[in-house]
Amino acid sequence: MFVLGITGGIGSGKSTVSALLAERGLPVLDADEISRSVTGPMGRAMPEIASVFGNKVVTSNGALNRRVMSDIAFGDKKKLDELSTIIHRHVFEQIDETLAKEKEKGTKCVVLDVPIPVNKFRDLCDQIWVVTCDKDVRLARLRKRGMDKEEAERRIAVQMTDDEYCELGDHSIDNSWDLDDLKDKVDVLIREQLHERGIRI
């Protein structure tokens, strides 16, 4: 089974690329979505988070109380790192389980959509496509999502640069233009990289 990784900075359009691949019939595992699931009501990461940070970080329905947790973690890098480590471990455990099930079903290709290309992500992927984008375009997209300019700038600044992302990937897709342009670029990679491997979508 071929595991295709999609990554890129906030506002780059990596989720749009994953959605295009999903439209073509490929199963997509979205790490952000899985992260919300493992920290949601009775999520698999919650017992460990509660044991480390106390029941005050758990809501009445068993989910992570993000407001209380952010007060604790974002003023203390050690605690933030500890929280991130717990969540990442549970996210990738779930990803491993899902990949094993897809392999059993005989699925030829699975897409793994991850915002931060940690070592585990790179180890799981047979190939990584990096989605890049002009910074001004990214800022405009984030503003459309309702984020103010300062917050958008801050979010972009704390992430890796496009060059750093590209160093970790096998192919890059510049998504600085419109959706039709992006579809064309994705179609080229589908033909060159997936069809060549017998993955017909």
Helices and strands as residue ranges (DSSP letters): E 2-7, H 14-23, E 28-30, H 31-38, H 46-53, G 55-57, H 66-73, H 77-105, E 109-113, H 119-124, E 127-132, H 135-144, H 149-158, H 162-168, E 171-174, H 179-189, I 190-194, G 195-197
